[in-house]
Amino acid sequence: MKEQQKTRITVDIYGQQYSIVGTESSSHIRLVASIVDDKMREISAKNPTLDTSKLAVLTAVNIVHEYIKLKDEYDRLLRKMNKEKDDDSDD
Amino acid sequence: MKEQQKTRITVDIYGQQYSIVGTESSSHIRLVASIVDDKMREISAKNPTLDTSKLAVLTAVNIVHEYIKLKDEYDRLLRKMNKEKDDDSDD
């Protein structure tokens, strides 16, 4: 197995501390944590009665929705690129 | 403002019911919910002592990480596509 340097850092998300271990840089982990924190605060502002657990689940739902939209856009771009290549080779 | 049809459906995520309102189709909302549910179960299996709230936050962290990776890949593809166009126009 490939030996990779592991980073362990502690981040604060919505007032709770999380110890995150990964092969990514600390700055990447901090960026990810700050995006989750921002999104939780945004959803909480719109739904002030939600408890933290439901708020976190709805945050995850929100992010998966964004992910699928981006994935569709990515696949569309990939198809377009391959089509242009095919068209070029037809010339 | 553009009038869009809103869908309200109830989904089950990690044993809790959530009422989700959006302009997306029910099948899209169900797909999003099932991805979050799967991811929570996957993370929970690896960390059985986590409470639901922390589990949901770590699920969100995980998905944001995947989102950023996909976004980087998407931007790379877009740059490549634009570069190929520029190269073609130089011919």
N, CA and C atoms of all chains as a GROMACS GRO file, in nm:
protein
  546
    1MET      N    1   0.084  -0.121   0.000
    1MET     CA    2   0.000   0.000   0.000
    1MET      C    3   0.087   0.125   0.000
    2LYS      N    4   0.044   0.221  -0.073
    2LYS     CA    5   0.122   0.344  -0.083
    2LYS      C    6   0.120   0.416   0.052
    3GLU      N    7   0.238   0.454   0.096
    3GLU     CA    8   0.248   0.523   0.224
    3GLU      C    9   0.225   0.673   0.201
    4GLN      N   10   0.124   0.728   0.261
    4GLN     CA   11   0.098   0.870   0.243
    4GLN      C   12   0.105   0.942   0.377
    5GLN      N   13   0.151   1.064   0.372
    5GLN     CA   14   0.161   1.146   0.492
    5GLN      C   15   0.020   1.180   0.540
    6LYS      N   16  -0.010   1.150   0.666
    6LYS     CA   17  -0.143   1.182   0.718
    6LYS      C   18  -0.138   1.311   0.799
    7THR      N   19  -0.240   1.392   0.782
    7THR     CA   20  -0.250   1.516   0.857
    7THR      C   21  -0.362   1.499   0.959
    8ARG      N   22  -0.338   1.539   1.083
    8ARG     CA   23  -0.447   1.538   1.181
    8ARG      C   24  -0.461   1.680   1.232
    9ILE      N   25  -0.575   1.742   1.208
    9ILE     CA   26  -0.595   1.876   1.264
    9ILE      C   27  -0.732   1.885   1.330
   10THR      N   28  -0.741   1.982   1.422
   10THR     CA   29  -0.867   2.003   1.491
   10THR      C   30  -0.933   2.127   1.432
   11VAL      N   31  -1.059   2.112   1.393
   11VAL     CA   32  -1.132   2.226   1.337
   11VAL      C   33  -1.258   2.250   1.420
   12ASP      N   34  -1.309   2.371   1.409
   12ASP     CA   35  -1.431   2.408   1.480
   12ASP      C   36  -1.544   2.420   1.378
   13ILE      N   37  -1.649   2.340   1.398
   13ILE     CA   38  -1.765   2.351   1.309
   13ILE      C   39  -1.889   2.368   1.394
   14TYR      N   40  -1.955   2.480   1.377
   14TYR     CA   41  -2.079   2.510   1.448
   14TYR      C   42  -2.061   2.491   1.599
   15GLY      N   43  -1.949   2.543   1.649
   15GLY     CA   44  -1.924   2.544   1.793
   15GLY      C   45  -1.872   2.414   1.852
   16GLN      N   46  -1.852   2.313   1.767
   16GLN     CA   47  -1.800   2.184   1.815
   16GLN      C   48  -1.663   2.160   1.754
   17GLN      N   49  -1.574   2.096   1.831
   17GLN     CA   50  -1.442   2.066   1.778
   17GLN      C   51  -1.440   1.925   1.716
   18TYR      N   52  -1.377   1.915   1.600
   18TYR     CA   53  -1.364   1.787   1.531
   18TYR      C   54  -1.218   1.763   1.498
   19SER      N   55  -1.173   1.641   1.526
   19SER     CA   56  -1.038   1.604   1.490
   19SER      C   57  -1.046   1.531   1.356
   20ILE      N   58  -0.986   1.591   1.254
   20ILE     CA   59  -0.997   1.534   1.119
   20ILE      C   60  -0.861   1.479   1.075
   21VAL      N   61  -0.864   1.355   1.029
   21VAL     CA   62  -0.741   1.291   0.981
   21VAL      C   63  -0.755   1.267   0.832
   22GLY      N   64  -0.654   1.305   0.756
   22GLY     CA   65  -0.662   1.281   0.612
   22GLY      C   66  -0.528   1.301   0.547
   23THR      N   67  -0.523   1.271   0.418
   23THR     CA   68  -0.398   1.286   0.345
   23THR      C   69  -0.389   1.424   0.280
   24GLU      N   70  -0.494   1.504   0.297
   24GLU     CA   71  -0.495   1.639   0.239
   24GLU      C   72  -0.417   1.736   0.327
   25SER      N   73  -0.386   1.853   0.271
   25SER     CA   74  -0.315   1.956   0.347
   25SER      C   75  -0.406   2.015   0.455
   26SER      N   76  -0.344   2.073   0.560
   26SER     CA   77  -0.424   2.137   0.664
   26SER      C   78  -0.512   2.246   0.605
   27SER      N   79  -0.459   2.320   0.507
   27SER     CA   80  -0.537   2.431   0.452
   27SER      C   81  -0.662   2.377   0.379
   28HIS      N   82  -0.648   2.263   0.313
   28HIS     CA   83  -0.765   2.204   0.246
   28HIS      C   84  -0.869   2.162   0.351
   29ILE      N   85  -0.822   2.097   0.457
   29ILE     CA   86  -0.915   2.051   0.562
   29ILE      C   87  -0.986   2.172   0.628
   30ARG      N   88  -0.908   2.278   0.651
   30ARG     CA   89  -0.968   2.399   0.710
   30ARG      C   90  -1.072   2.462   0.616
   31LEU      N   91  -1.042   2.461   0.487
   31LEU     CA   92  -1.137   2.516   0.388
   31LEU      C   93  -1.267   2.436   0.390
   32VAL      N   94  -1.254   2.302   0.388
   32VAL     CA   95  -1.371   2.215   0.390
   32VAL      C   96  -1.454   2.243   0.516
   33ALA      N   97  -1.388   2.250   0.631
   33ALA     CA   98  -1.458   2.274   0.758
   33ALA      C   99  -1.529   2.409   0.756
   34SER      N  100  -1.465   2.511   0.699
   34SER     CA  101  -1.527   2.644   0.700
   34SER      C  102  -1.648   2.648   0.606
   35ILE      N  103  -1.644   2.569   0.497
   35ILE     CA  104  -1.760   2.564   0.408
   35ILE      C  105  -1.878   2.499   0.480
   36VAL      N  106  -1.851   2.389   0.553
   36VAL     CA  107  -1.959   2.321   0.627
   36VAL      C  108  -2.014   2.414   0.735
   37ASP      N  109  -1.925   2.482   0.808
   37ASP     CA  110  -1.966   2.575   0.913
   37ASP      C  111  -2.056   2.686   0.855
   38ASP      N  112  -2.011   2.746   0.745
   38ASP     CA  113  -2.090   2.854   0.680
   38ASP      C  114  -2.228   2.804   0.638
   39LYS      N  115  -2.230   2.685   0.575
   39LYS     CA  116  -2.356   2.630   0.525
   39LYS      C  117  -2.451   2.601   0.641
   40MET      N  118  -2.398   2.547   0.751
   40MET     CA  119  -2.483   2.518   0.868
   40MET      C  120  -2.543   2.648   0.923
   41ARG      N  121  -2.460   2.753   0.931
   41ARG     CA  122  -2.510   2.881   0.982
   41ARG      C  123  -2.614   2.943   0.890
   42GLU      N  124  -2.595   2.925   0.759
   42GLU     CA  125  -2.689   2.977   0.659
   42GLU      C  126  -2.825   2.906   0.674
   43ILE      N  127  -2.822   2.772   0.685
   43ILE     CA  128  -2.946   2.696   0.696
   43ILE      C  129  -3.012   2.722   0.832
   44SER      N  130  -2.931   2.734   0.936
   44SER     CA  131  -2.984   2.762   1.069
   44SER      C  132  -3.054   2.898   1.076
   45ALA      N  133  -3.000   2.996   1.003
   45ALA     CA  134  -3.060   3.130   1.003
   45ALA      C  135  -3.201   3.126   0.942
   46LYS      N  136  -3.218   3.035   0.845
   46LYS     CA  137  -3.350   3.023   0.779
   46LYS      C  138  -3.444   2.933   0.857
   47ASN      N  139  -3.389   2.843   0.941
   47ASN     CA  140  -3.470   2.747   1.018
   47ASN      C  141  -3.422   2.746   1.162
   48PRO      N  142  -3.451   2.854   1.237
   48PRO     CA  143  -3.391   2.868   1.371
   48PRO      C  144  -3.434   2.762   1.473
   49THR      N  145  -3.540   2.684   1.444
   49THR     CA  146  -3.587   2.586   1.543
   49THR      C  147  -3.521   2.449   1.527
   50LEU      N  148  -3.442   2.431   1.420
   50LEU     CA  149  -3.380   2.299   1.396
   50LEU      C  150  -3.275   2.265   1.501
   51ASP      N  151  -3.272   2.141   1.547
   51ASP     CA  152  -3.163   2.100   1.636
   51ASP      C  153  -3.037   2.070   1.552
   52THR      N  154  -2.923   2.064   1.618
   52THR     CA  155  -2.795   2.053   1.546
   52THR      C  156  -2.790   1.930   1.456
   53SER      N  157  -2.845   1.819   1.505
   53SER     CA  158  -2.839   1.696   1.428
   53SER      C  159  -2.915   1.710   1.295
   54LYS      N  160  -3.040   1.760   1.302
   54LYS     CA  161  -3.120   1.778   1.180
   54LYS      C  162  -3.057   1.883   1.090
   55LEU      N  163  -3.004   1.988   1.153
   55LEU     CA  164  -2.938   2.094   1.078
   55LEU      C  165  -2.820   2.037   0.998
   56ALA      N  166  -2.741   1.951   1.062
   56ALA     CA  167  -2.626   1.892   0.994
   56ALA      C  168  -2.670   1.799   0.881
   57VAL      N  169  -2.778   1.723   0.904
   57VAL     CA  170  -2.829   1.634   0.798
   57VAL      C  171  -2.877   1.718   0.679
   58LEU      N  172  -2.950   1.825   0.707
   58LEU     CA  173  -3.000   1.910   0.597
   58LEU      C  174  -2.886   1.980   0.524
   59THR      N  175  -2.779   2.009   0.598
   59THR     CA  176  -2.659   2.067   0.535
   59THR      C  177  -2.600   1.965   0.438
   60ALA      N  178  -2.591   1.841   0.483
   60ALA     CA  179  -2.539   1.734   0.395
   60ALA      C  180  -2.627   1.717   0.272
   61VAL      N  181  -2.759   1.723   0.292
   61VAL     CA  182  -2.855   1.712   0.180
   61VAL      C  183  -2.828   1.823   0.078
   62ASN      N  184  -2.813   1.943   0.130
   62ASN     CA  185  -2.788   2.060   0.048
   62ASN      C  186  -2.660   2.044  -0.036
   63ILE      N  187  -2.556   1.993   0.029
   63ILE     CA  188  -2.427   1.980  -0.040
   63ILE      C  189  -2.431   1.869  -0.144
   64VAL      N  190  -2.500   1.758  -0.113
   64VAL     CA  191  -2.514   1.650  -0.212
   64VAL      C  192  -2.590   1.702  -0.334
   65HIS      N  193  -2.692   1.783  -0.309
   65HIS     CA  194  -2.768   1.843  -0.420
   65HIS      C  195  -2.674   1.925  -0.510
   66GLU      N  196  -2.591   2.009  -0.449
   66GLU     CA  197  -2.494   2.089  -0.525
   66GLU      C  198  -2.395   1.999  -0.599
   67TYR      N  199  -2.355   1.890  -0.533
   67TYR     CA  200  -2.260   1.796  -0.594
   67TYR      C  201  -2.319   1.735  -0.721
   68ILE      N  202  -2.445   1.690  -0.712
   68ILE     CA  203  -2.508   1.626  -0.828
   68ILE      C  204  -2.523   1.725  -0.943
   69LYS      N  205  -2.558   1.851  -0.910
   69LYS     CA  206  -2.570   1.953  -1.015
   69LYS      C  207  -2.435   1.972  -1.085
   70LEU      N  208  -2.328   1.981  -1.006
   70LEU     CA  209  -2.194   1.999  -1.063
   70LEU      C  210  -2.153   1.877  -1.145
   71LYS      N  211  -2.188   1.757  -1.096
   71LYS     CA  212  -2.153   1.632  -1.167
   71LYS      C  213  -2.224   1.629  -1.303
   72ASP      N  214  -2.350   1.671  -1.307
   72ASP     CA  215  -2.424   1.676  -1.434
   72ASP      C  216  -2.355   1.772  -1.532
   73GLU      N  217  -2.315   1.886  -1.478
   73GLU     CA  218  -2.249   1.989  -1.560
   73GLU      C  219  -2.114   1.936  -1.611
   74TYR      N  220  -2.042   1.867  -1.523
   74TYR     CA  221  -1.912   1.808  -1.558
   74TYR      C  222  -1.930   1.705  -1.670
   75ASP      N  223  -2.029   1.616  -1.655
   75ASP     CA  224  -2.054   1.512  -1.757
   75ASP      C  225  -2.094   1.575  -1.891
   76ARG      N  226  -2.172   1.684  -1.882
   76ARG     CA  227  -2.216   1.755  -2.003
   76ARG      C  228  -2.093   1.811  -2.076
   77LEU      N  229  -2.003   1.870  -1.999
   77LEU     CA  230  -1.880   1.929  -2.055
   77LEU      C  231  -1.792   1.821  -2.119
   78LEU      N  232  -1.784   1.706  -2.051
   78LEU     CA  233  -1.703   1.594  -2.100
   78LEU      C  234  -1.759   1.541  -2.233
   79ARG      N  235  -1.892   1.529  -2.239
   79ARG     CA  236  -1.956   1.482  -2.363
   79ARG      C  237  -1.930   1.580  -2.477
   80LYS      N  238  -1.942   1.711  -2.444
   80LYS     CA  239  -1.921   1.816  -2.544
   80LYS      C  240  -1.778   1.809  -2.598
   81MET      N  241  -1.684   1.790  -2.506
   81MET     CA  242  -1.542   1.784  -2.543
   81MET      C  243  -1.515   1.664  -2.634
   82ASN      N  244  -1.571   1.549  -2.596
   82ASN     CA  245  -1.552   1.428  -2.678
   82ASN      C  246  -1.617   1.441  -2.815
   83LYS      N  247  -1.733   1.508  -2.817
   83LYS     CA  248  -1.804   1.528  -2.944
   83LYS      C  249  -1.720   1.617  -3.036
   84GLU      N  250  -1.661   1.723  -2.980
   84GLU     CA  251  -1.579   1.814  -3.061
   84GLU      C  252  -1.458   1.741  -3.118
   85LYS      N  253  -1.402   1.651  -3.034
   85LYS     CA  254  -1.287   1.571  -3.082
   85LYS      C  255  -1.329   1.482  -3.199
   86ASP      N  256  -1.447   1.415  -3.184
   86ASP     CA  257  -1.498   1.328  -3.290
   86ASP      C  258  -1.523   1.407  -3.417
   87ASP      N  259  -1.581   1.526  -3.402
   87ASP     CA  260  -1.611   1.611  -3.518
   87ASP      C  261  -1.482   1.649  -3.589
   88ASP      N  262  -1.378   1.680  -3.509
   88ASP     CA  263  -1.248   1.718  -3.567
   88ASP      C  264  -1.189   1.602  -3.647
   89SER      N  265  -1.198   1.480  -3.592
   89SER     CA  266  -1.137   1.366  -3.658
   89SER      C  267  -1.216   1.326  -3.783
   90ASP      N  268  -1.341   1.374  -3.795
   90ASP     CA  269  -1.422   1.347  -3.914
   90ASP      C  270  -1.380   1.433  -4.031
   91ASP      N  271  -1.313   1.546  -4.001
   91ASP     CA  272  -1.276   1.642  -4.106
   91ASP      C  273  -1.179   1.581  -4.209
   92MET      N  274  -4.082   3.764  -1.056
   92MET     CA  275  -4.010   3.641  -1.023
   92MET      C  276  -4.070   3.522  -1.096
   93LYS      N  277  -3.985   3.434  -1.143
   93LYS     CA  278  -4.031   3.317  -1.216
   93LYS      C  279  -4.105   3.223  -1.120
   94GLU      N  280  -4.223   3.180  -1.163
   94GLU     CA  281  -4.302   3.090  -1.080
   94GLU      C  282  -4.259   2.946  -1.108
   95GLN      N  283  -4.212   2.876  -1.006
   95GLN     CA  284  -4.168   2.738  -1.027
   95GLN      C  285  -4.251   2.644  -0.940
   96GLN      N  286  -4.277   2.527  -0.995
   96GLN     CA  287  -4.352   2.425  -0.922
   96GLN      C  288  -4.266   2.375  -0.806
   97LYS      N  289  -4.323   2.379  -0.683
   97LYS     CA  290  -4.247   2.328  -0.568
   97LYS      C  291  -4.292   2.186  -0.534
   98THR      N  292  -4.195   2.104  -0.501
   98THR     CA  293  -4.223   1.966  -0.462
   98THR      C  294  -4.198   1.957  -0.311
   99ARG      N  295  -4.289   1.895  -0.237
   99ARG     CA  296  -4.262   1.868  -0.096
   99ARG      C  297  -4.272   1.718  -0.076
  100ILE      N  298  -4.162   1.657  -0.038
  100ILE     CA  299  -4.171   1.514  -0.008
  100ILE      C  300  -4.103   1.483   0.124
  101THR      N  301  -4.143   1.370   0.182
  101THR     CA  302  -4.084   1.327   0.309
  101THR      C  303  -3.988   1.214   0.280
  102VAL      N  304  -3.866   1.229   0.330
  102VAL     CA  305  -3.766   1.124   0.310
  102VAL      C  306  -3.715   1.076   0.445
  103ASP      N  307  -3.659   0.956   0.444
  103ASP     CA  308  -3.605   0.900   0.566
  103ASP      C  309  -3.452   0.900   0.555
  104ILE      N  310  -3.387   0.968   0.649
  104ILE     CA  311  -3.240   0.967   0.649
  104ILE      C  312  -3.194   0.925   0.787
  105TYR      N  313  -3.122   0.815   0.793
  105TYR     CA  314  -3.066   0.763   0.917
  105TYR      C  315  -3.173   0.753   1.027
  106GLY      N  316  -3.289   0.700   0.985
  106GLY     CA  317  -3.396   0.674   1.080
  106GLY      C  318  -3.480   0.793   1.121
  107GLN      N  319  -3.452   0.909   1.062
  107GLN     CA  320  -3.532   1.029   1.092
  107GLN      C  321  -3.606   1.072   0.965
  108GLN      N  322  -3.725   1.128   0.984
  108GLN     CA  323  -3.800   1.176   0.869
  108GLN      C  324  -3.773   1.325   0.847
  109TYR      N  325  -3.755   1.361   0.721
  109TYR     CA  326  -3.732   1.501   0.685
  109TYR      C  327  -3.829   1.540   0.575
  110SER      N  328  -3.889   1.657   0.591
  110SER     CA  329  -3.977   1.709   0.488
  110SER      C  330  -3.893   1.806   0.404
  111ILE      N  331  -3.875   1.771   0.278
  111ILE     CA  332  -3.788   1.852   0.192
  111ILE      C  333  -3.871   1.923   0.086
  112VAL      N  334  -3.852   2.052   0.076
  112VAL     CA  335  -3.925   2.132  -0.023
  112VAL      C  336  -3.824   2.183  -0.125
  113GLY      N  337  -3.857   2.169  -0.252
  113GLY     CA  338  -3.765   2.219  -0.353
  113GLY      C  339  -3.829   2.222  -0.489
  114THR      N  340  -3.757   2.276  -0.584
  114THR     CA  341  -3.811   2.284  -0.720
  114THR      C  342  -3.768   2.162  -0.802
  115GLU      N  343  -3.690   2.074  -0.740
  115GLU     CA  344  -3.644   1.954  -0.811
  115GLU      C  345  -3.752   1.845  -0.808
  116SER      N  346  -3.736   1.744  -0.892
  116SER     CA  347  -3.831   1.632  -0.898
  116SER      C  348  -3.821   1.548  -0.770
  117SER      N  349  -3.928   1.473  -0.740
  117SER     CA  350  -3.924   1.385  -0.622
  117SER      C  351  -3.811   1.284  -0.636
  118SER      N  352  -3.788   1.235  -0.757
  118SER     CA  353  -3.684   1.133  -0.772
  118SER      C  354  -3.546   1.191  -0.743
  119HIS      N  355  -3.523   1.316  -0.781
  119HIS     CA  356  -3.395   1.381  -0.749
  119HIS      C  357  -3.379   1.394  -0.596
  120ILE      N  358  -3.485   1.439  -0.530
  120ILE     CA  359  -3.478   1.458  -0.384
  120ILE      C  360  -3.454   1.323  -0.314
  121ARG      N  361  -3.522   1.219  -0.363
  121ARG     CA  362  -3.502   1.084  -0.305
  121ARG      C  363  -3.360   1.035  -0.327
  122LEU      N  364  -3.304   1.064  -0.444
  122LEU     CA  365  -3.166   1.024  -0.473
  122LEU      C  366  -3.070   1.093  -0.376
  123VAL      N  367  -3.087   1.226  -0.359
  123VAL     CA  368  -3.002   1.303  -0.269
  123VAL      C  369  -3.010   1.245  -0.127
  124ALA      N  370  -3.134   1.220  -0.081
  124ALA     CA  371  -3.154   1.167   0.054
  124ALA      C  372  -3.087   1.031   0.070
  125SER      N  373  -3.096   0.946  -0.033
  125SER     CA  374  -3.038   0.812  -0.020
  125SER      C  375  -2.885   0.819  -0.019
  126ILE      N  376  -2.827   0.916  -0.090
  126ILE     CA  377  -2.681   0.932  -0.087
  126ILE      C  378  -2.636   0.975   0.054
  127VAL      N  379  -2.709   1.069   0.114
  127VAL     CA  380  -2.674   1.115   0.250
  127VAL      C  381  -2.690   0.999   0.349
  128ASP      N  382  -2.800   0.925   0.337
  128ASP     CA  383  -2.825   0.811   0.425
  128ASP      C  384  -2.712   0.707   0.414
  129ASP      N  385  -2.676   0.672   0.290
  129ASP     CA  386  -2.568   0.574   0.267
  129ASP      C  387  -2.437   0.621   0.330
  130LYS      N  388  -2.404   0.748   0.304
  130LYS     CA  389  -2.278   0.804   0.353
  130LYS      C  390  -2.274   0.805   0.506
  131MET      N  391  -2.388   0.840   0.569
  131MET     CA  392  -2.393   0.840   0.716
  131MET      C  393  -2.372   0.699   0.770
  132ARG      N  394  -2.432   0.600   0.706
  132ARG     CA  395  -2.416   0.461   0.752
  132ARG      C  396  -2.272   0.413   0.732
  133GLU      N  397  -2.212   0.456   0.622
  133GLU     CA  398  -2.073   0.418   0.593
  133GLU      C  399  -1.979   0.476   0.700
  134ILE      N  400  -1.998   0.605   0.733
  134ILE     CA  401  -1.911   0.670   0.832
  134ILE      C  402  -1.940   0.613   0.972
  135SER      N  403  -2.066   0.586   1.000
  135SER     CA  404  -2.104   0.530   1.130
  135SER      C  405  -2.042   0.392   1.152
  136ALA      N  406  -2.035   0.311   1.044
  136ALA     CA  407  -1.977   0.177   1.055
  136ALA      C  408  -1.830   0.185   1.096
  137LYS      N  409  -1.762   0.290   1.046
  137LYS     CA  410  -1.620   0.307   1.079
  137LYS      C  411  -1.599   0.373   1.214
  138ASN      N  412  -1.701   0.448   1.261
  138ASN     CA  413  -1.690   0.522   1.388
  138ASN      C  414  -1.816   0.499   1.470
  139PRO      N  415  -1.830   0.378   1.526
  139PRO     CA  416  -1.958   0.342   1.589
  139PRO      C  417  -1.994   0.424   1.714
  140THR      N  418  -1.898   0.496   1.771
  140THR     CA  419  -1.928   0.570   1.894
  140THR      C  420  -1.979   0.713   1.867
  141LEU      N  421  -1.978   0.755   1.741
  141LEU     CA  422  -2.020   0.893   1.710
  141LEU      C  423  -2.170   0.914   1.733
  142ASP      N  424  -2.208   1.027   1.792
  142ASP     CA  425  -2.352   1.058   1.801
  142ASP      C  426  -2.400   1.111   1.665
  143THR      N  427  -2.533   1.112   1.646
  143THR     CA  428  -2.590   1.146   1.515
  143THR      C  429  -2.547   1.283   1.467
  144SER      N  430  -2.541   1.377   1.559
  144SER     CA  431  -2.507   1.513   1.520
  144SER      C  432  -2.364   1.522   1.463
  145LYS      N  433  -2.268   1.462   1.536
  145LYS     CA  434  -2.129   1.462   1.487
  145LYS      C  435  -2.117   1.381   1.359
  146LEU      N  436  -2.191   1.271   1.354
  146LEU     CA  437  -2.190   1.187   1.235
  146LEU      C  438  -2.238   1.266   1.113
  147ALA      N  439  -2.345   1.342   1.131
  147ALA     CA  440  -2.400   1.421   1.019
  147ALA      C  441  -2.302   1.530   0.978
  148VAL      N  442  -2.235   1.593   1.075
  148VAL     CA  443  -2.136   1.698   1.042
  148VAL      C  444  -2.020   1.636   0.964
  149LEU      N  445  -1.972   1.519   1.009
  149LEU     CA  446  -1.861   1.455   0.939
  149LEU      C  447  -1.903   1.407   0.799
  150THR      N  448  -2.030   1.371   0.786
  150THR     CA  449  -2.083   1.335   0.653
  150THR      C  450  -2.078   1.458   0.561
  151ALA      N  451  -2.119   1.572   0.614
  151ALA     CA  452  -2.115   1.696   0.537
  151ALA      C  453  -1.970   1.730   0.500
  152VAL      N  454  -1.878   1.713   0.594
  152VAL     CA  455  -1.736   1.739   0.568
  152VAL      C  456  -1.687   1.652   0.452
  153ASN      N  457  -1.723   1.524   0.460
  153ASN     CA  458  -1.685   1.428   0.357
  153ASN      C  459  -1.736   1.468   0.218
  154ILE      N  460  -1.862   1.513   0.215
  154ILE     CA  461  -1.922   1.548   0.086
  154ILE      C  462  -1.863   1.678   0.030
  155VAL      N  463  -1.835   1.774   0.119
  155VAL     CA  464  -1.770   1.899   0.072
  155VAL      C  465  -1.633   1.867   0.014
  156HIS      N  466  -1.562   1.775   0.079
  156HIS     CA  467  -1.431   1.733   0.027
  156HIS      C  468  -1.444   1.677  -0.115
  157GLU      N  469  -1.544   1.589  -0.135
  157GLU     CA  470  -1.569   1.532  -0.268
  157GLU      C  471  -1.608   1.642  -0.367
  158TYR      N  472  -1.687   1.738  -0.320
  158TYR     CA  473  -1.732   1.848  -0.406
  158TYR      C  474  -1.612   1.929  -0.456
  159ILE      N  475  -1.520   1.961  -0.365
  159ILE     CA  476  -1.403   2.042  -0.403
  159ILE      C  477  -1.314   1.966  -0.502
  160LYS      N  478  -1.298   1.835  -0.480
  160LYS     CA  479  -1.219   1.754  -0.574
  160LYS      C  480  -1.282   1.757  -0.713
  161LEU      N  481  -1.416   1.742  -0.718
  161LEU     CA  482  -1.486   1.743  -0.846
  161LEU      C  483  -1.476   1.881  -0.912
  162LYS      N  484  -1.486   1.986  -0.830
  162LYS     CA  485  -1.478   2.124  -0.881
  162LYS      C  486  -1.340   2.149  -0.943
  163ASP      N  487  -1.235   2.100  -0.877
  163ASP     CA  488  -1.099   2.114  -0.932
  163ASP      C  489  -1.088   2.044  -1.066
  164GLU      N  490  -1.145   1.924  -1.073
  164GLU     CA  491  -1.141   1.844  -1.196
  164GLU      C  492  -1.221   1.914  -1.307
  165TYR      N  493  -1.335   1.970  -1.269
  165TYR     CA  494  -1.421   2.043  -1.364
  165TYR      C  495  -1.346   2.165  -1.419
  166ASP      N  496  -1.281   2.240  -1.331
  166ASP     CA  497  -1.206   2.360  -1.374
  166ASP      C  498  -1.090   2.322  -1.465
  167ARG      N  499  -1.025   2.209  -1.432
  167ARG     CA  500  -0.914   2.160  -1.513
  167ARG      C  501  -0.962   2.127  -1.655
  168LEU      N  502  -1.077   2.060  -1.661
  168LEU     CA  503  -1.136   2.022  -1.790
  168LEU      C  504  -1.172   2.146  -1.872
  169LEU      N  505  -1.229   2.243  -1.804
  169LEU     CA  506  -1.271   2.368  -1.870
  169LEU      C  507  -1.150   2.441  -1.927
  170ARG      N  508  -1.040   2.446  -1.848
  170ARG     CA  509  -0.918   2.511  -1.897
  170ARG      C  510  -0.863   2.438  -2.018
  171LYS      N  511  -0.865   2.304  -2.011
  171LYS     CA  512  -0.814   2.222  -2.121
  171LYS      C  513  -0.895   2.248  -2.248
  172MET      N  514  -1.026   2.254  -2.232
  172MET     CA  515  -1.116   2.276  -2.345
  172MET      C  516  -1.090   2.413  -2.408
  173ASN      N  517  -1.074   2.514  -2.322
  173ASN     CA  518  -1.050   2.649  -2.374
  173ASN      C  519  -0.913   2.657  -2.442
  174LYS      N  520  -0.816   2.586  -2.387
  174LYS     CA  521  -0.682   2.585  -2.445
  174LYS      C  522  -0.686   2.521  -2.584
  175GLU      N  523  -0.759   2.408  -2.595
  175GLU     CA  524  -0.768   2.341  -2.726
  175GLU      C  525  -0.834   2.430  -2.829
  176LYS      N  526  -0.935   2.508  -2.784
  176LYS     CA  527  -1.002   2.603  -2.875
  176LYS      C  528  -0.903   2.707  -2.923
  177ASP      N  529  -0.824   2.762  -2.827
  177ASP     CA  530  -0.723   2.865  -2.861
  177ASP      C  531  -0.622   2.809  -2.960
  178ASP      N  532  -0.576   2.684  -2.933
  178ASP     CA  533  -0.478   2.622  -3.020
  178ASP      C  534  -0.533   2.605  -3.161
  179ASP      N  535  -0.662   2.565  -3.168
  179ASP     CA  536  -0.726   2.548  -3.299
  179ASP      C  537  -0.733   2.679  -3.376
  180SER      N  538  -0.764   2.786  -3.303
  180SER     CA  539  -0.781   2.915  -3.371
  180SER      C  540  -0.645   2.971  -3.414
  181ASP      N  541  -0.535   2.918  -3.356
  181ASP     CA  542  -0.401   2.963  -3.395
  181ASP      C  543  -0.357   2.900  -3.527
  182ASP      N  544  -0.424   2.786  -3.563
  182ASP     CA  545  -0.381   2.713  -3.684
  182ASP      C  546  -0.398   2.797  -3.812
   0.00000   0.00000   0.00000
